[in-house]
């Protein structure tokens, strides 16, 4: 588990350094509308391919998919660093980078999200999700200030080069992570012991224990080298459609993903496109972007750490929806603040609500899902989180052009508050409890 946490955490830190460096570079060479379109260019393929990425993780193994896509990030960032070293960054380069990263994210996010149930027992899952959320918030605290320092003191080349090192550490740690049991194995004690023994034997032989599903619904188990049996297995498209049908018929997953999707659309634009524009217009600079995101991360870290220590949270459904409503006014306060300190404090309050939501909602999704469908469910969860980003980024850029960057935060805050209030009227969400 510690190896996975190291790999996941360093990958998150690399993501933050990458994103802040990318967005600040875009602000320096493009108009607000173009900044929104640059960020949207990467969000489109990511959103379009997330559910397919989940099917890939279910079919070929979550660890294998996460590892290969993580390694691809190392190669891409190494190439971009060399290009920027030779010449100044251009809009075309940034667009190409975001598109490639979007495709890689579509593979990495569902696979990484599906790994916790495959490295710890079910009784430890909620606590691991809290630790995962804690890592996400710690990356928000440390990543943006680090990126701001690197860009301000050493330039874009050094900042992009730092992401190469961070992603390389992530790859090494994920490669060393051991799976507990193959997913889809029977929960009976005998089957569990057999699965563990087989995983140990495979590990001793230098073979990665597969975490692809082996339940009857996914077709026959394919012996190695048996081409006819492999051909009889449903294709990737069929796997994808099966995952969509599964979530559509689930009493808790469907409404939960709808709430996540609407809230994320309202939040994504201001926090991603609006923040560098706001910091630039207020004269806070790249460091201002870093400190505001760090304030958001600090608040979220506090709640995630509390949940990690406490463990089970009673009335988790109601608490998570109230936390959504807390984020609304605080987001508006970021845009309305005339000082960097005020914006950082408001971001910290928004982070408090975000930490609760991220931990509880992700645990709900993992504990409510069929293990054989986990990659596809996490693909849809990622789609709910990122699917509306292209629209949000573009609309935020246009709205900032027509009004101001601060206005985008106020509009977002009102929308998030309304979503949380409406969700409280859904009894399925309001009364949901974690096991």
C-alpha positions as CSV (number, residue, x, y, z in Angstrom):
1,X,0.0,0.0,0.0
2,X,2.8,2.4,0.9
3,X,4.3,2.0,-2.6
4,X,1.0,2.8,-4.2
5,X,0.6,5.9,-2.0
6,X,4.1,7.0,-3.0
7,X,3.4,6.5,-6.7
8,X,0.0,8.1,-6.6
9,X,1.3,11.0,-4.5
10,X,4.3,11.9,-6.6
11,X,2.1,11.6,-9.7
12,X,-0.4,14.1,-8.2
13,X,2.5,16.5,-7.4
14,X,3.7,16.2,-10.9
15,X,0.2,17.0,-12.2
16,X,0.0,20.2,-10.2
17,X,3.4,21.4,-11.3
18,X,2.4,20.6,-14.9
19,X,-0.9,22.3,-14.7
20,X,0.3,25.5,-13.1
21,X,3.2,25.8,-15.5
22,X,1.0,25.1,-18.5
23,X,-1.8,27.6,-17.5
24,X,0.6,30.4,-16.5
25,X,2.6,29.9,-19.8
26,X,-0.7,30.1,-21.7
27,X,-1.7,33.3,-20.0
28,X,1.6,34.9,-21.1
29,X,1.2,34.2,-24.8
30,X,-2.6,34.0,-25.4
31,X,-5.8,36.0,-24.9
32,X,-8.3,34.9,-22.2
33,X,-10.5,33.2,-24.8
34,X,-7.5,31.4,-26.2
35,X,-6.4,30.2,-22.7
36,X,-9.8,28.6,-22.2
37,X,-9.5,26.9,-25.6
38,X,-6.0,25.7,-24.9
39,X,-7.2,24.0,-21.7
40,X,-10.3,22.7,-23.4
41,X,-8.2,21.1,-26.1
42,X,-6.9,18.6,-23.6
43,X,-10.2,18.2,-21.8
44,X,-12.1,17.0,-24.9
45,X,-10.2,13.8,-25.6
46,X,-10.0,13.1,-21.9
47,X,-13.8,13.3,-21.5
48,X,-14.5,11.4,-24.7
49,X,-12.3,8.4,-23.8
50,X,-12.6,8.1,-20.0
51,X,-15.3,5.3,-20.1
52,X,-13.2,3.5,-22.8
53,X,-10.2,3.8,-20.5
54,X,-12.2,2.2,-17.7
55,X,-13.0,-0.7,-20.0
56,X,-9.3,-1.0,-20.9
57,X,-8.5,-1.2,-17.2
58,X,-11.1,-3.9,-16.5
59,X,-10.0,-5.9,-19.5
60,X,-6.2,-5.7,-19.3
61,X,-5.6,-4.9,-15.6
62,X,-5.8,-1.7,-13.6
63,X,-2.2,-1.8,-12.5
64,X,-0.8,-2.5,-16.0
65,X,-2.9,0.3,-17.5
66,X,-2.0,2.8,-14.9
67,X,1.7,1.9,-15.1
68,X,1.9,2.2,-18.9
69,X,0.0,5.5,-19.1
70,X,2.1,6.9,-16.2
71,X,5.3,6.0,-18.2
72,X,3.8,7.8,-21.2
73,X,3.7,11.0,-19.2
74,X,7.4,10.7,-18.5
75,X,8.2,10.4,-22.2
76,X,5.8,13.2,-23.2
77,X,7.1,15.7,-20.7
78,X,10.7,14.9,-21.5
79,X,10.0,15.6,-25.2
80,X,8.2,18.9,-24.4
81,X,11.0,20.0,-22.1
82,X,13.5,19.5,-24.9
83,X,11.3,21.4,-27.3
84,X,10.9,24.4,-24.9
85,X,14.6,24.3,-24.2
86,X,15.3,24.8,-27.9
87,X,12.7,27.5,-28.6
88,X,10.0,29.6,-26.9
89,X,6.7,27.9,-26.1
90,X,4.0,28.5,-28.7
91,X,0.2,28.1,-28.6
92,X,0.4,25.2,-31.0
93,X,2.8,23.4,-28.7
94,X,0.6,23.9,-25.7
95,X,-2.5,22.7,-27.6
96,X,-0.6,19.6,-28.7
97,X,0.6,18.9,-25.2
98,X,-2.9,19.2,-23.6
99,X,-4.4,16.9,-26.3
100,X,-1.8,14.2,-25.7
101,X,-2.1,14.6,-21.9
102,X,-5.9,14.3,-22.2
103,X,-5.6,11.0,-24.0
104,X,-3.2,9.7,-21.3
105,X,-5.4,10.9,-18.5
106,X,-8.3,9.0,-20.0
107,X,-6.3,5.8,-19.5
108,X,-4.6,6.6,-16.2
109,X,-7.5,8.1,-14.1
110,X,-9.9,5.1,-14.2
111,X,-7.1,2.6,-13.7
112,X,-5.6,4.5,-10.8
113,X,-9.0,4.9,-9.2
114,X,-9.7,1.2,-9.5
115,X,-6.5,0.1,-7.7
116,X,-7.3,0.7,-4.0
117,X,-9.7,-2.3,-3.7
118,X,-7.0,-4.5,-5.3
119,X,-4.3,-3.6,-2.8
120,X,-6.2,-3.5,0.5
121,X,-9.0,-5.5,2.2
122,X,-12.5,-4.1,2.1
123,X,-12.4,-3.2,5.7
124,X,-9.5,-0.8,5.0
125,X,-11.0,0.7,1.9
126,X,-12.6,3.8,3.4
127,X,-9.4,4.7,5.3
128,X,-7.3,4.3,2.2
129,X,-9.7,6.5,0.3
130,X,-9.2,9.1,3.0
131,X,-5.4,8.8,2.6
132,X,-5.8,9.1,-1.1
133,X,-7.9,12.3,-0.7
134,X,-5.3,13.5,1.8
135,X,-2.5,13.0,-0.8
136,X,-4.6,14.9,-3.4
137,X,-4.9,17.9,-1.0
138,X,-1.3,17.8,0.0
139,X,-0.4,17.9,-3.7
140,X,-2.6,21.0,-4.0
141,X,-0.8,22.5,-1.0
142,X,2.8,21.8,-2.2
143,X,2.5,21.6,-6.0
144,X,1.3,25.1,-7.0
145,X,3.8,27.0,-4.8
146,X,6.5,24.7,-6.1
147,X,5.5,25.4,-9.7
148,X,5.2,29.1,-9.1
149,X,8.7,29.2,-7.5
150,X,10.2,27.2,-10.4
151,X,8.6,29.3,-13.1
152,X,9.4,32.6,-11.4
153,X,13.0,31.8,-10.4
154,X,14.1,29.3,-13.1
155,X,11.7,29.5,-16.0
156,X,9.4,27.1,-17.8
157,X,12.1,24.6,-18.9
158,X,13.0,23.8,-15.3
159,X,9.4,23.6,-14.2
160,X,8.5,21.1,-17.0
161,X,11.8,19.2,-16.3
162,X,10.7,18.8,-12.7
163,X,7.5,17.0,-13.9
164,X,9.7,14.5,-15.7
165,X,11.4,13.5,-12.4
166,X,8.2,13.4,-10.4
167,X,6.4,11.2,-13.0
168,X,9.5,8.9,-13.2
169,X,9.3,8.4,-9.4
170,X,5.6,7.6,-9.7
171,X,6.3,5.0,-12.4
172,X,8.9,3.3,-10.2
173,X,6.7,3.2,-7.2
174,X,3.6,1.8,-9.1
175,X,5.8,-0.8,-10.7
176,X,6.8,-2.0,-7.2
177,X,3.2,-2.1,-5.9
178,X,1.9,-5.6,-5.2
179,X,-1.7,-6.6,-5.8
180,X,-3.6,-8.3,-2.9
181,X,-5.8,-10.6,-5.0
182,X,-7.0,-10.6,-8.6
183,X,-10.2,-8.6,-9.0
184,X,-13.3,-10.6,-9.7
185,X,-12.1,-13.5,-7.5
186,X,-14.7,-15.2,-5.4
187,X,-15.2,-13.7,-1.9
188,X,-15.3,-17.2,-0.3
189,X,-12.4,-18.0,2.1
190,X,-11.2,-20.9,-0.1
191,X,-11.3,-18.9,-3.3
192,X,-9.6,-16.0,-1.5
193,X,-6.8,-18.1,-0.3
194,X,-6.4,-19.7,-3.7
195,X,-6.2,-16.3,-5.3
196,X,-3.6,-15.1,-2.8
197,X,-1.6,-18.2,-3.4
198,X,-1.7,-17.8,-7.1
199,X,-0.8,-14.1,-6.9
200,X,2.2,-15.0,-4.7
201,X,3.3,-17.7,-7.1
202,X,3.0,-15.3,-10.1
203,X,5.0,-12.7,-8.2
204,X,7.7,-15.2,-7.4
205,X,7.9,-16.2,-11.0
206,X,8.3,-12.6,-12.1
207,X,4.7,-12.4,-13.6
208,X,2.4,-9.5,-12.6
209,X,-0.8,-11.0,-11.2
210,X,-3.6,-9.9,-13.5
211,X,-6.4,-7.8,-12.0
212,X,-8.6,-8.2,-15.0
213,X,-12.2,-9.4,-14.1
214,X,-12.9,-13.1,-14.1
215,X,-16.6,-13.1,-13.4
216,X,-19.0,-15.1,-15.6
217,X,-20.7,-12.0,-16.9
218,X,-17.4,-11.0,-18.6
219,X,-17.2,-14.2,-20.6
220,X,-14.9,-17.2,-20.3
221,X,-11.5,-17.1,-18.8
222,X,-9.1,-17.1,-21.8
223,X,-6.1,-19.5,-21.6
224,X,-2.8,-18.1,-22.8
225,X,-2.3,-18.6,-26.4
226,X,-5.9,-19.8,-27.1
227,X,-6.8,-17.5,-30.0
228,X,-10.3,-19.0,-30.5
229,X,-11.3,-18.5,-26.9
230,X,-9.9,-15.0,-26.9
231,X,-12.0,-14.2,-30.0
232,X,-15.1,-15.4,-28.2
233,X,-14.8,-12.7,-25.5
234,X,-16.9,-9.6,-26.0
235,X,-15.1,-6.7,-27.5
236,X,-14.0,-3.5,-25.9
237,X,-17.1,-1.6,-27.2
238,X,-19.4,-4.3,-25.6
239,X,-17.5,-4.0,-22.3
240,X,-18.0,-0.2,-22.5
241,X,-21.7,-0.4,-23.2
242,X,-22.1,-3.0,-20.4
243,X,-20.6,-0.5,-17.9
244,X,-22.9,2.2,-19.1
245,X,-26.0,0.0,-18.6
246,X,-24.7,-1.1,-15.1
247,X,-24.4,2.5,-13.8
248,X,-27.7,3.6,-15.5
249,X,-29.6,0.9,-13.5
250,X,-27.9,1.5,-10.2
251,X,-30.0,3.3,-7.6
252,X,-27.2,5.2,-5.9
253,X,-24.4,5.5,-8.5
254,X,-26.4,7.3,-11.1
255,X,-27.8,10.2,-9.0
256,X,-24.4,10.5,-7.3
257,X,-22.6,10.8,-10.6
258,X,-25.1,13.4,-11.8
259,X,-24.5,15.6,-8.8
260,X,-20.7,15.3,-9.2
261,X,-20.9,16.1,-12.9
262,X,-23.0,19.3,-12.4
263,X,-21.0,20.5,-9.5
264,X,-17.7,19.9,-11.3
265,X,-18.8,21.8,-14.4
266,X,-19.6,24.8,-12.2
267,X,-16.2,24.6,-10.4
268,X,-13.8,23.6,-13.1
269,X,-13.9,26.8,-15.2
270,X,-13.1,29.3,-12.4
271,X,-10.5,27.2,-10.6
272,X,-8.7,26.3,-13.8
273,X,-9.2,29.0,-16.5
274,X,-10.4,31.8,-14.2
275,X,-7.7,31.6,-11.5
276,X,-4.7,32.5,-13.6
277,X,-6.7,35.3,-15.3
278,X,-7.8,36.6,-11.9
279,X,-4.3,36.5,-10.5
280,X,-2.9,38.3,-13.6
281,X,-5.6,41.0,-13.5
282,X,-5.1,41.6,-9.7
283,X,-1.3,41.7,-10.1
284,X,-0.7,38.7,-7.9
285,X,1.4,36.9,-10.5
286,X,2.2,33.2,-10.9
287,X,2.9,33.0,-7.2
288,X,-0.7,34.2,-6.5
289,X,-2.1,31.2,-8.5
290,X,0.0,28.9,-6.4
291,X,-1.0,30.4,-3.0
292,X,-4.7,30.4,-3.8
293,X,-4.6,26.7,-4.9
294,X,-2.4,26.0,-1.8
295,X,-5.1,27.6,0.4
296,X,-7.7,25.4,-1.3
297,X,-5.5,22.3,-0.8
298,X,-4.8,23.2,2.9
299,X,-8.5,23.3,3.7
300,X,-9.2,20.0,1.9
301,X,-6.2,18.4,3.6
302,X,-7.6,19.3,7.0
303,X,-10.9,17.5,6.4
304,X,-9.3,14.6,4.6
305,X,-6.9,14.1,7.5
306,X,-9.8,14.3,10.0
307,X,-11.7,11.6,8.1
308,X,-8.6,9.4,7.9
309,X,-8.2,9.6,11.7
310,X,-11.9,9.2,12.6
311,X,-12.6,6.4,10.1
312,X,-16.3,5.8,9.6
313,X,-18.5,9.0,9.1
314,X,-22.1,8.7,10.2
315,X,-24.8,10.3,8.0
316,X,-22.2,10.4,5.2
317,X,-24.7,11.2,2.4
318,X,-26.1,14.2,4.2
319,X,-22.7,15.5,5.2
320,X,-21.3,15.3,1.7
321,X,-24.2,17.3,0.2
322,X,-23.9,20.0,2.9
323,X,-20.2,20.2,2.1
324,X,-21.1,20.9,-1.6
325,X,-23.2,23.8,-0.4
326,X,-20.3,25.2,1.7
327,X,-18.1,25.4,-1.4
328,X,-20.5,27.7,-3.2
329,X,-20.3,31.0,-1.2
330,X,-16.6,30.5,-0.6
331,X,-15.9,30.2,-4.4
332,X,-17.8,33.5,-4.9
333,X,-15.6,35.1,-2.2
334,X,-12.4,34.2,-4.1
335,X,-13.5,36.2,-7.1
336,X,-14.9,39.1,-4.9
337,X,-11.7,39.4,-2.9
338,X,-9.5,42.5,-3.5
339,X,-6.5,41.0,-1.6
340,X,-4.5,37.9,-2.1
341,X,-4.8,37.0,1.6
342,X,-8.6,37.2,1.4
343,X,-8.7,35.0,-1.7
344,X,-6.4,32.4,0.0
345,X,-8.7,32.3,3.1
346,X,-11.8,31.9,0.9
347,X,-10.1,29.2,-1.1
348,X,-9.3,27.4,2.2
349,X,-12.9,27.4,3.2
350,X,-13.9,26.0,-0.2
351,X,-11.2,23.3,0.3
352,X,-12.8,22.2,3.6
353,X,-16.0,21.3,1.7
354,X,-14.1,19.8,-1.2
355,X,-12.1,17.5,1.2
356,X,-15.3,16.0,2.6
357,X,-16.9,15.5,-0.8
358,X,-13.8,14.0,-2.4
359,X,-13.3,11.4,0.3
360,X,-16.9,10.4,1.0
361,X,-18.2,10.4,-2.6
362,X,-15.2,8.4,-3.9
363,X,-15.7,5.8,-1.1
364,X,-19.4,5.6,-1.9
365,X,-18.6,4.8,-5.5
366,X,-16.0,2.1,-4.7
367,X,-18.1,0.4,-2.0
368,X,-21.3,0.4,-4.1
369,X,-19.7,-1.0,-7.3
370,X,-19.4,-4.6,-8.6
371,X,-15.6,-5.3,-8.6
372,X,-15.9,-6.6,-12.2
373,X,-17.2,-3.2,-13.3
374,X,-14.9,-1.1,-11.2
375,X,-12.7,0.3,-13.9
376,X,-15.7,1.3,-16.0
377,X,-17.4,2.8,-13.0
378,X,-14.3,4.8,-12.1
379,X,-14.2,5.9,-15.8
380,X,-17.6,7.3,-15.5
381,X,-16.7,8.9,-12.1
382,X,-13.8,10.6,-13.9
383,X,-16.1,11.6,-16.7
384,X,-18.5,13.1,-14.2
385,X,-15.6,15.0,-12.7
386,X,-13.9,16.1,-16.0
387,X,-16.5,15.6,-18.7
388,X,-17.8,19.1,-18.6
389,X,-14.4,20.7,-18.4
390,X,-14.2,21.6,-22.2
391,X,-17.4,23.6,-21.9
392,X,-16.5,25.1,-18.6
393,X,-13.0,26.2,-19.7
394,X,-14.3,27.8,-22.9
395,X,-17.3,29.5,-21.3
396,X,-15.2,30.8,-18.4
397,X,-12.7,32.4,-20.9
398,X,-15.5,34.1,-22.9
399,X,-17.3,35.3,-19.7
400,X,-14.0,36.7,-18.3
401,X,-13.6,38.6,-21.6
402,X,-17.1,40.0,-21.5
403,X,-17.1,40.8,-17.7
404,X,-14.2,40.0,-15.4
405,X,-12.3,37.0,-14.0
406,X,-13.9,37.6,-10.6
407,X,-17.4,37.4,-12.0
408,X,-16.8,33.8,-13.1
409,X,-16.2,32.8,-9.5
410,X,-19.4,34.4,-8.3
411,X,-21.5,32.7,-11.0
412,X,-19.8,29.4,-10.1
413,X,-20.5,29.8,-6.4
414,X,-24.2,30.4,-7.0
415,X,-24.5,27.3,-9.2
416,X,-22.7,25.0,-6.8
417,X,-24.9,26.1,-3.9
418,X,-28.0,25.4,-5.9
419,X,-26.8,21.9,-6.9
420,X,-26.1,21.0,-3.2
421,X,-29.5,22.3,-2.1
422,X,-31.3,20.4,-4.8
423,X,-29.5,17.1,-4.1
424,X,-30.6,17.3,-0.4
425,X,-34.1,16.6,-1.6
426,X,-33.1,13.2,-3.1
427,X,-33.6,10.7,-0.4
428,X,-31.2,8.1,-2.0
429,X,-28.3,10.6,-1.6
430,X,-29.4,12.2,1.6
431,X,-29.8,8.9,3.6
432,X,-26.8,7.0,2.0
433,X,-24.4,5.5,4.5
434,X,-20.9,4.0,4.2
435,X,-20.4,0.4,5.3
